[in-house]
Amino acid sequence: MVAFSLVLAGAAHSAPSTSLRVRVLSNRADLVSGGDALVEVVLPSKAKPAKVRVDVDGRDVTPAFAVRPDGRFLGLVTGLKVGENRLTARGQAGTTRLTITNHPLGGPVFAGRQVQPWTCATEANGLGRPEDATCNTPKKYQLFYKSSATGQFRPYDPSNPPRDLARTTTDQGHNVPYIVRRERGTMDRGIYDIAVLYEPGKPWKPWAPQPGFDGKVLVPFGGDCTPRHTQGAPDNFLSGGVLQDHALSRGFAVFVSNLNTLGQNCNDVVSAEALMMLKEHFVEAYGPIRYTIGQGCSGGAMQQHWIASNYPGLVDGLLPSCSFPDIWETMQEAEDCHLLARHFDNSPLWAKTAQRVAVEGYAAEAPCRSWDNPKEIANYAKIWLDPDNGVACLGGQFGGHTPPEPNPPWVYDAKTNPKGVRCTLQDYMVAVFGRRPSDGFANRPYDNVGVQYGLKALESGEITAEQFVDVNENIGGLDIDWNWQPERGKADSKALEIAYRSGRVTYPRQAAKVPIIDLRDSTNLDIHTDFHSYAMRKRLIAANANAGNQIIWTSPGPLLGNPAVNEQAFLLMDKWLSAIEADTSTDPLEAKVVRNKPAAAVDACWIAGKKVTDMSVCREEFPYFGDPRIAAGGPLADNILKCRVKPLDRRDYTVDFTHDQWDRLRKTFPEGVCDYREPGVAQQPSLPWLTFAGGPGGQPLGPPPQSGPDS
């Protein structure tokens, strides 16, 4: 709850000053977008507001300011030009100035150059025709109500109020009609929705919200992951949309951009930027935010981990479910499974399923086969690294249900269109990863040099020495066009450095500042396997020496978990954040998170509908396993993209190899084998708040200030 949350909630308690001060409340002064900014002129005691004059580059904006109900002298400054705007406040206590840097409503702010081509889909989502190339179009409002008869949301007509209109009592004790206003608009080339309890005909100002709003926000991040080149719907099934009863009924606002669904935008930097811009707009239109809770499954969980770690202050509490730490660890799983499946299906040595599974590292073969399923559109290994797979660029599979179809003419083809758009994850994030000097393609972080596939299975006796040699000498690698090659695949060195430094491989030092309730709907038979929650815990411990801010709740059931458990987690997170908010000590936020942890915030599982906190019982009921890299001797944290190598040494093995087998191993590993006692190549802590506006790699913006950018 640093950054934007405390800027707003704590502004009324500013320390007394003997001179004028100015600060932007809706965002950092250098990151403003859309031409508006909510500004406070902090007046010394006894200063007269009527004597204050405010201008922007000489344009008088004083009429926008007034003493608001909470006693602050606030104004919504509009008409800011793109670039620097010099705001000056003059009064009895002197003159003060602040530079506000405004960015276009269509972006970008810090995410770097936007991907092209980009197709607007405003009309298909109930908005008007796009006014420009960044899809800007006037916002629209729609009213809904909750039916007391069915419990469902229905369209609401103020001129003909329904008889079955329900009422709700917020967590602040306000009993109001259960009417929700949904605002839909465009921002950062995405489409966003905002939902709040709303009474038609009554005023709402950012300094005087309607009583149905409790100052809290829920952001439902959406799952999947595709490098899509078109807008999508913010109310997609991957996020669940904004009409979420468990939050709205209690007075929460709910908002999200379609860019916060990885299935419509697999670029977490853009997701963070879109969220920042949307929060700014919300504050300017609806009022201060006390704290923001994220929720979401799969890719929705990745975004929460990334944003909390790389752009701290945007989300204050995390509710990840069916979670992964990040996409690059996950991509590594998918590509390893692609290579293993290719070899297993063409070698008589691998007829036994149990031996294949032992090398893959999962509880069963289903997860590896799911990552690489040529019969399905959702073939993630292909979606993420195959450059001429137009289904990915079109937002195929879950991101848009796009059926297979011919590639658009702008998609890359090695022979017919070598300068075309490459439909890979790294090319979609070229603004972050930069380009290879050899061919202009984006730097790629995938690598399997030195990986001893099946090492643990060899040591346990589950596979033979001959099988170990066979899989490693024949597994090969992937070239930059996703073609199989007999040599192992090598990462671009620049990609490795950027992946770690910029936090694409999640390094959760900053995430210690947020409570995390990981909702693990136990499944070891699909791609969302249970070990990923514990991989994140290992990373938290490595970065912070503890994981006191994270608990893991495991329950059986569907992918999205047990609704009753999810409800408990939401209420517990609200209680946890409320306690942190009430802690007025000057201690670091990390300390407040752990100190204010509710008694119920402990690891637990649900067995036969009952909550169990004895983790030995939970481990037996819900075991977790690993993936091919962990089965090859890698760490549970699963955060090494390219290992450091050591010379091949017979003494490192508990089995005997024949002379021929050893000779083949030496030829397989000419550079050596992975030494997982060492950090990965280029592995390093990430830097928060990077901007990619100046080019790939990123430069630090610095964290948002707690008390606003005073002049």
C-alpha positions in Angstrom: 0.0 0.0 0.0 2.8 2.4 -0.8 2.8 4.5 -3.8 -0.6 5.5 -5.2 -2.7 4.1 -2.4 -1.1 6.1 0.4 -0.6 9.1 -1.7 -4.4 9.4 -1.8 -5.5 8.0 1.5 -2.9 9.8 3.5 -3.0 13.2 1.8 -5.5 14.6 4.3 -3.0 14.1 7.1 -0.1 16.0 5.5 2.4 17.5 8.0 1.9 21.3 8.5 3.9 23.5 6.2 4.8 27.2 6.2 4.9 27.4 2.4 2.7 26.3 -0.5 3.3 22.8 -1.9 1.8 21.1 -4.9 1.4 17.4 -5.7 -0.4 15.2 -8.1 -2.7 12.7 -6.3 -3.8 10.5 -9.2 -0.4 9.3 -10.3 3.3 10.3 -10.3 3.7 13.7 -11.9 6.0 12.3 -14.5 3.7 9.4 -15.5 0.4 11.2 -16.0 -1.7 10.2 -19.1 -4.8 11.2 -20.8 -4.5 15.0 -20.3 -6.0 15.1 -16.8 -4.5 15.1 -13.3 -6.0 15.4 -9.8 -3.9 18.0 -8.1 -3.7 19.2 -4.5 -2.3 22.6 -3.4 -1.2 22.0 0.2 -1.9 25.3 2.0 -0.1 26.5 5.2 -2.3 26.9 8.2 -4.1 30.3 8.1 -3.5 30.6 4.4 -6.6 31.7 2.5 -7.7 29.5 -0.4 -9.3 32.5 -2.1 -5.9 34.1 -2.5 -4.4 31.1 -4.3 -4.0 31.2 -8.1 -3.0 28.2 -10.2 -2.0 28.2 -13.8 -0.5 25.7 -16.3 2.0 27.3 -18.7 0.2 30.6 -18.1 -3.3 29.2 -18.6 -5.5 30.0 -15.5 -6.9 26.8 -14.0 -7.8 28.3 -10.6 -11.6 27.7 -11.2 -10.9 24.0 -11.1 -9.8 24.2 -7.4 -11.8 24.5 -4.2 -11.8 23.4 -0.6 -13.4 20.0 -0.7 -15.4 18.3 2.0 -12.3 16.7 3.6 -10.7 20.2 3.9 -8.2 19.8 1.1 -7.7 22.3 -1.7 -8.1 20.1 -4.8 -8.7 20.5 -8.5 -9.0 18.3 -11.5 -6.6 19.9 -14.0 -7.6 19.1 -17.6 -6.3 20.0 -21.0 -2.7 19.0 -20.4 -0.6 18.7 -23.5 1.5 15.7 -24.3 4.9 16.3 -22.8 5.9 18.7 -20.0 3.4 21.0 -18.4 4.5 23.6 -15.9 2.0 24.0 -13.1 2.4 27.1 -10.9 0.6 27.9 -7.6 0.8 31.4 -6.1 -0.6 32.6 -2.8 0.1 34.4 0.4 2.8 31.9 1.3 4.7 32.3 -1.9 5.0 30.5 -5.2 5.7 26.9 -6.0 5.9 25.0 -9.3 5.7 21.4 -10.5 6.3 19.9 -13.9 3.6 17.4 -14.9 4.6 15.1 -17.8 1.5 14.0 -19.7 1.5 11.0 -22.0 -1.1 10.1 -24.7 -4.3 8.3 -23.7 -3.4 5.7 -26.2 0.0 5.2 -24.6 2.7 4.3 -24.2 4.1 5.6 -20.9 6.9 3.3 -19.9 6.3 0.0 -21.8 8.2 1.1 -24.9 7.3 1.0 -28.6 3.9 -0.6 -29.2 3.6 -3.7 -31.3 2.4 -3.4 -34.9 0.1 -4.2 -36.6 -2.7 -3.5 -34.1 -6.4 -4.0 -34.9 -9.0 -2.0 -33.0 -12.1 -3.9 -32.0 -14.1 -1.1 -30.3 -17.3 -1.5 -32.4 -17.4 -5.2 -31.7 -17.3 -4.4 -28.0 -20.1 -1.9 -27.8 -18.1 1.3 -28.4 -17.9 3.7 -31.3 -15.6 3.6 -34.3 -12.0 4.3 -33.4 -10.9 7.9 -33.8 -7.2 7.2 -34.3 -4.6 4.5 -34.7 -4.5 3.9 -30.9 -8.2 3.0 -30.9 -9.4 6.0 -28.8 -13.2 6.4 -28.8 -15.7 8.0 -26.4 -16.5 6.0 -23.3 -20.0 4.6 -22.7 -22.0 3.8 -19.5 -24.4 0.9 -18.8 -26.5 0.2 -15.7 -27.1 -3.2 -14.3 -28.9 -4.4 -11.2 -28.9 -7.6 -9.2 -32.2 -9.5 -9.2 -33.5 -10.5 -5.8 -35.3 -13.3 -7.6 -32.5 -14.9 -9.5 -29.4 -13.4 -8.0 -28.1 -12.5 -11.4 -27.2 -9.2 -12.9 -29.6 -7.8 -15.5 -29.7 -4.5 -17.5 -31.3 -1.7 -15.4 -33.6 1.0 -16.9 -34.0 4.0 -14.5 -37.2 5.0 -16.2 -38.8 1.6 -15.5 -37.3 0.3 -12.2 -37.7 -3.5 -11.8 -39.7 -5.0 -8.9 -36.9 -7.5 -8.1 -34.2 -4.9 -7.4 -32.0 -6.2 -4.6 -30.3 -4.1 -2.0 -26.9 -4.6 -0.5 -25.1 -3.4 2.6 -21.5 -2.5 2.1 -18.7 -3.3 4.5 -18.9 0.4 5.6 -22.5 -0.2 6.7 -24.2 1.7 3.8 -27.4 0.0 2.6 -28.0 0.9 -1.0 -29.9 -0.3 -4.0 -27.9 -3.0 -5.8 -27.4 -1.0 -9.0 -24.0 -1.1 -10.8 -22.8 1.3 -13.3 -20.3 0.0 -15.8 -18.0 2.4 -17.6 -16.4 1.1 -20.8 -13.7 3.0 -22.7 -10.3 2.8 -24.4 -6.9 3.4 -23.0 -3.4 2.4 -23.9 -4.8 0.7 -27.0 -6.9 -1.6 -24.8 -10.6 -1.7 -23.8 -11.3 -1.2 -20.1 -14.3 -1.7 -17.8 -15.0 0.0 -14.4 -17.9 -1.2 -12.2 -19.2 0.5 -9.1 -22.3 0.6 -7.0 -24.2 3.6 -8.3 -27.4 5.4 -7.6 -28.7 7.1 -10.8 -29.4 10.8 -10.5 -27.1 11.3 -7.5 -23.8 13.2 -7.9 -20.4 11.6 -7.8 -17.1 13.6 -7.6 -13.6 12.2 -6.9 -13.6 14.2 -3.7 -17.2 13.2 -2.8 -17.9 9.6 -4.0 -21.3 8.1 -3.5 -21.6 6.1 -0.2 -21.7 2.8 -2.0 -17.9 3.0 -2.8 -15.7 1.9 0.2 -12.4 3.0 -1.4 -11.3 -0.5 -2.2 -10.6 -2.0 -5.6 -10.5 -5.5 -7.1 -8.7 -6.2 -10.3 -9.5 -9.6 -12.0 -6.5 -10.4 -14.1 -7.2 -12.8 -17.0 -5.3 -16.0 -17.8 -3.8 -17.8 -20.8 -0.9 -16.2 -22.9 -0.9 -15.2 -26.6 1.0 -12.5 -28.5 -2.2 -11.1 -29.8 -2.2 -8.1 -32.2 -5.8 -6.9 -31.6 -8.0 -5.5 -28.9 -10.2 -7.9 -27.0 -13.1 -7.8 -24.6 -12.5 -6.8 -21.0 -15.4 -9.0 -19.9 -13.8 -12.2 -21.2 -14.3 -15.4 -19.4 -10.6 -15.6 -18.6 -10.9 -12.7 -16.1 -14.6 -13.1 -15.3 -15.2 -9.4 -16.1 -16.1 -6.7 -13.6 -19.6 -7.8 -12.5 -18.3 -9.7 -9.6 -20.8 -9.9 -6.7 -18.4 -10.8 -3.9 -16.6 -7.5 -4.4 -19.3 -5.1 -5.6 -21.8 -6.2 -2.9 -19.3 -5.1 -0.3 -18.6 -1.7 -1.9 -15.5 -2.5 -3.8 -15.0 -1.0 -7.3 -13.9 -3.6 -9.9 -11.9 -2.6 -12.9 -9.8 -4.2 -15.6 -8.4 -3.7 -19.1 -8.4 -6.4 -21.7 -4.6 -5.8 -21.6 -4.7 -7.3 -18.1 -5.6 -10.7 -19.7 -2.4 -12.4 -20.9 -4.5 -14.4 -23.4 -5.1 -11.0 -25.2 -1.8 -9.4 -24.4 1.1 -11.6 -23.2 3.3 -8.6 -22.3 3.4 -8.0 -18.6 5.0 -4.6 -18.9 2.1 -3.4 -21.0 -0.3 -5.0 -18.4 1.4 -3.0 -15.6 1.2 0.2 -17.7 -2.4 -0.4 -18.5 -3.2 -0.9 -14.9 -1.3 2.2 -13.8 -3.2 4.3 -16.4 -6.5 2.8 -15.4 -5.9 3.5 -11.7 -5.1 7.1 -12.5 -8.3 7.6 -14.5 -10.3 5.9 -11.7 -8.9 8.3 -9.1 -9.6 11.3 -11.3 -13.2 10.2 -11.9 -14.2 8.3 -8.8 -11.9 9.1 -5.9 -9.1 7.9 -3.7 -8.2 4.2 -3.6 -7.4 2.7 -0.1 -6.0 -0.5 -1.5 -6.1 -2.7 -4.6 -6.5 -6.5 -4.5 -5.6 -8.6 -7.5 -7.1 -12.0 -8.4 -6.7 -14.4 -11.3 -5.8 -17.8 -12.4 -2.8 -19.0 -14.5 -1.7 -16.0 -16.6 -3.7 -13.9 -14.2 -1.5 -15.2 -11.4 1.6 -14.5 -13.4 0.6 -10.8 -13.8 0.1 -10.4 -10.1 3.5 -11.8 -9.3 5.2 -9.7 -12.0 3.5 -6.4 -11.1 4.0 -6.8 -7.4 7.7 -7.5 -8.0 8.5 -5.1 -10.8 6.0 -2.3 -10.4 5.3 -2.2 -6.6 2.5 -0.1 -5.4 0.1 -0.9 -8.2 -1.4 -3.9 -6.4 -1.5 -4.2 -2.6 -2.7 -7.8 -2.1 -2.5 -10.9 -4.3 -5.0 -13.8 -4.8 -3.3 -15.9 -7.4 -4.9 -19.2 -8.3 -3.7 -22.1 -10.5 -0.5 -20.1 -10.4 2.8 -19.9 -12.2 5.7 -17.6 -11.2 6.1 -16.2 -14.7 5.8 -17.1 -18.4 9.5 -17.7 -19.1 9.8 -20.6 -16.6 6.5 -21.9 -18.1 7.8 -21.5 -21.7 10.8 -23.5 -20.7 8.6 -26.3 -19.5 6.6 -26.3 -22.7 9.6 -26.4 -25.0 11.4 -29.1 -23.0 8.2 -31.2 -23.3 8.1 -30.5 -27.0 11.6 -31.9 -27.4 11.1 -34.9 -25.1 7.8 -35.8 -26.9 9.6 -35.7 -30.2 12.3 -38.1 -29.0 10.1 -40.5 -27.0 7.7 -41.0 -29.9 10.5 -42.0 -32.2 12.6 -44.3 -29.9 11.9 -47.9 -29.0 13.8 -47.4 -25.7 10.9 -45.3 -24.3 7.9 -47.6 -24.6 7.2 -47.5 -20.8 5.1 -44.6 -19.7 6.6 -44.7 -16.1 10.1 -44.1 -17.5 9.0 -41.2 -19.7 7.2 -39.6 -16.7 10.3 -40.0 -14.5 12.3 -37.9 -17.0 9.5 -35.4 -17.5 9.3 -34.8 -13.7 5.5 -34.7 -13.4 3.1 -37.0 -11.6 1.8 -38.3 -14.9 2.5 -37.8 -18.6 -0.6 -35.7 -19.2 1.0 -32.3 -18.3 3.9 -32.7 -20.7 1.6 -33.8 -23.5 -0.7 -30.9 -22.8 2.1 -28.4 -23.2 2.9 -29.9 -26.7 -0.3 -31.2 -28.3 -0.2 -30.9 -32.1 -3.9 -31.8 -32.3 -5.0 -28.8 -30.3 -5.0 -25.1 -31.1 -3.7 -24.7 -27.5 -0.3 -26.1 -28.4 1.6 -23.8 -26.1 5.1 -24.9 -27.3 4.1 -23.8 -30.8 2.1 -20.7 -29.7 5.1 -19.2 -27.8 8.1 -19.8 -30.0 7.0 -20.7 -33.5 7.3 -17.4 -35.5 5.1 -18.3 -38.4 2.2 -19.5 -36.3 -0.4 -16.9 -37.2 -2.9 -18.4 -34.8 -0.8 -16.8 -32.0 -0.8 -13.4 -33.6 -4.5 -13.6 -34.1 -5.1 -14.3 -30.5 -5.9 -18.0 -31.0 -7.0 -20.6 -28.5 -8.4 -19.4 -25.2 -7.4 -15.8 -25.9 -10.0 -15.5 -28.6 -11.2 -18.9 -29.7 -9.7 -18.3 -33.1 -9.9 -21.5 -35.3 -7.0 -22.5 -37.5 -6.9 -20.4 -40.6 -4.3 -19.2 -43.2 -1.8 -16.8 -41.9 -2.4 -13.1 -42.6 -0.1 -11.7 -45.2 1.9 -9.7 -42.6 3.0 -12.8 -40.6 6.6 -14.0 -40.9 7.5 -16.8 -43.3 11.2 -17.8 -43.6 10.9 -18.1 -47.4 8.1 -15.9 -48.6 8.0 -13.1 -46.0 11.3 -13.0 -44.0 10.6 -9.4 -42.9 7.1 -10.2 -41.6 5.8 -10.1 -38.0 7.1 -13.0 -35.9 4.4 -14.5 -33.7 6.6 -15.4 -30.7 6.7 -14.2 -27.1 10.0 -12.6 -27.4 9.2 -10.8 -30.6 5.9 -9.6 -29.0 8.1 -8.1 -26.3 10.9 -6.8 -28.5 10.5 -3.4 -26.8 11.9 -5.2 -23.7 14.3 -7.8 -25.2 15.7 -5.8 -28.1 16.9 -7.3 -31.4 19.7 -9.7 -32.4 22.2 -7.9 -34.5 22.5 -10.9 -36.9 19.0 -11.0 -38.2 16.9 -8.4 -36.4 14.8 -11.0 -34.6 14.1 -10.5 -30.9 16.6 -11.8 -28.5 15.4 -15.2 -27.2 16.0 -16.5 -23.6 15.4 -20.3 -24.3 18.4 -22.5 -23.7 19.0 -26.2 -22.9 22.9 -26.4 -23.2 24.2 -28.7 -20.4 20.8 -29.9 -19.2 21.0 -33.6 -18.2 17.5 -34.7 -18.9 16.4 -37.5 -16.6 19.3 -37.1 -14.1 17.2 -37.8 -11.0 15.5 -40.7 -12.7 18.9 -42.2 -13.5 20.1 -41.8 -9.9 16.9 -43.3 -8.5 17.1 -46.3 -10.9 13.9 -45.5 -12.7 15.8 -45.4 -16.1 18.9 -47.1 -17.3 22.2 -45.7 -18.1 21.6 -46.4 -21.8 18.2 -44.5 -21.6 19.9 -41.5 -19.9 22.6 -41.4 -22.6 20.0 -41.9 -25.4 17.7 -39.1 -24.4 20.5 -36.6 -23.9 22.4 -37.3 -27.1 19.2 -37.2 -29.2 17.0 -34.6 -27.6 18.6 -31.7 -29.6 17.4 -28.2 -29.5 15.4 -25.5 -31.3 16.7 -22.9 -33.7 15.4 -19.4 -33.8 12.6 -20.4 -36.2 11.4 -23.3 -33.9 12.9 -25.9 -36.1 14.4 -29.0 -34.4 18.2 -29.2 -34.6 20.6 -31.9 -33.4 22.6 -29.3 -31.3 21.2 -27.9 -28.1 19.5 -24.5 -28.3 21.4 -21.5 -27.1 19.9 -18.4 -25.5 20.9 -15.0 -26.8 23.2 -13.6 -24.0 21.4 -10.2 -24.1 18.1 -11.9 -23.5 19.3 -13.6 -20.4 20.6 -10.3 -18.9 17.4 -8.5 -19.7 15.1 -11.3 -18.5 16.7 -11.2 -15.0 17.4 -7.5 -14.7 14.0 -6.4 -15.9 12.1 -9.1 -13.8 10.7 -11.1 -16.6 11.9 -14.0 -14.5 10.1 -13.0 -11.3 12.5 -11.9 -8.6 10.0 -11.2 -5.7 12.1 -8.9 -3.4 9.5 -6.1 -3.8 6.7 -8.7 -3.5 7.5 -9.0 0.2 5.5 -5.7 0.5 2.2 -7.5 -0.4 0.2 -10.3 1.3 -0.2 -13.3 -1.0 -2.8 -16.0 -0.6 -2.0 -18.6 -3.2 -5.2 -20.6 -4.0 -4.0 -23.9 -5.3 -6.8 -25.9 -6.8 -4.8 -29.2 -6.7 -4.1 -30.6 -10.1 -1.1 -32.6 -11.1 -2.7 -33.9 -14.3 -2.8 -30.8 -16.4 -0.3 -27.9 -17.0 -1.2 -26.0 -13.8 0.7 -28.5 -11.6 0.9 -27.9 -7.9 4.7 -27.4 -7.6 4.5 -23.9 -9.1 3.1 -22.4 -5.9 6.1 -23.8 -4.1 8.5 -22.6 -6.7 7.2 -19.1 -6.0 7.8 -19.7 -2.3 11.4 -20.7 -2.9 11.9 -17.5 -4.8 10.4 -15.4 -2.0 12.8 -17.1 0.5 15.8 -16.6 -1.8 14.9 -12.9 -2.3 13.8 -12.0 1.3 15.2 -14.8 3.5 11.6 -15.7 4.3 8.1 -16.2 2.8 6.1 -14.8 5.7 3.9 -12.8 3.4 2.7 -15.9 1.4 0.3 -18.6 2.4 -0.9 -21.5 0.2 -4.4 -22.9 0.4 -4.9 -26.1 -1.4 -8.2 -27.7 -2.2 -9.5 -30.4 -4.6 -11.8 -29.5 -7.4 -12.1 -27.6 -10.7 -9.3 -25.4 -12.1 -10.7 -22.2 -10.6 -10.9 -23.7 -7.2 -13.6 -24.1 -4.6 -15.9 -21.0 -4.6 -16.3 -21.2 -0.8 -12.5 -21.3 -0.2 -12.1 -18.4 -2.7 -14.6 -16.4 -0.8 -12.8 -17.0 2.5 -9.5 -16.0 0.9 -11.0 -12.7 -0.4 -12.4 -11.8 3.0 -9.1 -12.8 4.7 -7.1 -10.6 2.3 -9.4 -7.7 3.0 -8.9 -8.1 6.7 -5.2 -8.4 6.3 -4.9 -5.3 4.2 -7.2 -3.3 6.5 -4.9 -4.2 9.4 -1.8 -3.1 7.5 -3.6 0.2 6.6 -4.3 0.8 10.3 -0.7 0.3 11.2 0.7 3.9 11.4 4.2 2.9 12.5 7.2 4.0 10.4 8.3 0.4 10.0 9.0 -0.9 6.5 5.9 -2.2 4.7 7.5 -5.7 4.6 7.5 -5.7 8.4 3.9 -4.5 8.6 2.7 -7.2 6.2 4.0 -10.0 8.5 3.1 -8.3 11.8 -0.5 -7.7 10.8 -1.0 -11.2 9.4 -4.4 -12.5 10.7 -4.4 -15.7 12.8 -6.2 -17.5 10.0 -3.5 -16.7 7.5 -1.6 -20.0 7.6 -1.0 -22.7 5.1 -4.0 -25.1 4.8 -5.8 -27.6 2.7 -9.4 -28.8 2.4 -10.1 -32.5 2.8 -13.7 -33.7 2.6 -14.8 -30.1 2.9 -12.8 -29.5 6.2 -10.0 -27.1 6.6 -6.7 -28.8 7.7 -3.7 -26.9 8.9 -1.5 -29.9 9.7 0.8 -29.6 6.6 2.1 -33.2 7.0 -1.5 -34.4 6.4 -1.9 -31.9 3.5 1.4 -33.0 1.9 0.2 -36.6 1.9 -3.2 -35.7 0.4 -1.8 -33.2 -2.1 1.8 -34.0 -3.1 3.6 -31.9 -5.6 6.2 -32.8 -8.1 8.2 -30.9 -10.7 9.0 -30.5 -14.4 11.8 -31.6 -16.8 14.4 -29.1 -15.5 13.8 -30.0 -11.9 14.0 -33.7 -12.9 17.3 -32.8 -14.5 18.7 -31.6 -11.2 17.5 -28.0 -11.3 16.2 -26.1 -8.2 12.5 -26.1 -7.2 12.5 -22.3 -7.7 12.8 -23.2 -11.4 14.4 -19.8 -12.2 17.4 -20.7 -14.2 17.1 -20.1 -17.9 20.7 -21.0 -18.8 22.8 -23.0 -16.4 26.5 -22.6 -15.6 28.4 -25.7 -16.6 31.1 -27.8 -15.1 33.2 -30.6 -16.7 31.7 -34.0 -17.1 33.0 -36.2 -14.2 32.3 -39.9 -13.6 32.5 -39.3 -9.9 29.3 -37.3 -10.0 27.2 -40.3 -10.9 26.1 -43.3 -8.8 25.8 -45.6 -11.8 28.5 -47.0 -14.1 28.7 -46.2 -17.7 30.3 -48.3 -20.3 33.2 -46.9 -22.3 30.9 -46.4 -25.3 28.3 -44.6 -23.2 30.8 -42.3 -21.6 32.3 -41.4 -24.9 28.8 -40.6 -26.2 28.1 -38.4 -23.1 31.3 -36.5 -23.7 30.3 -35.8 -27.3 26.8 -34.8 -26.1 28.2 -32.3 -23.5 31.3 -30.8 -25.1 30.9 -27.6 -22.9 30.1 -29.5 -19.7 26.9 -30.2 -17.8 24.7 -28.0 -15.6 26.1 -27.1 -12.2 23.0 -26.1 -10.3 25.0 -25.2 -7.2 25.8 -22.0 -9.1 23.4 -19.2 -10.1 22.3 -19.2 -13.7 24.2 -17.3 -16.4 23.4 -13.6 -16.0 21.1 -14.4 -13.1 20.8 -11.3 -10.9 18.2 -9.4 -8.9 15.7 -7.3 -10.9 15.3 -3.6 -10.7 11.8 -2.2 -10.0 10.1 0.5 -12.0 12.0 0.2 -15.2 10.9 2.3 -18.3 11.5 0.9 -21.8 10.6 4.2 -23.4 14.3 4.8 -24.1 14.8 1.4 -25.7 15.1 -2.3 -24.7 16.7 -3.3 -21.5 15.0 -0.7 -19.4 16.2 2.2 -17.3 15.1 2.8 -13.7 12.2 5.2 -13.1 12.5 4.9 -9.4 9.7 3.8 -7.1 6.6 6.0 -6.7 6.9 8.3 -3.7 4.8 7.6 -0.7 3.6 11.2 -0.2 3.3 12.4 -3.7 5.8 14.3 -5.9 6.0 17.6 -4.0 7.7 20.5 -5.7 
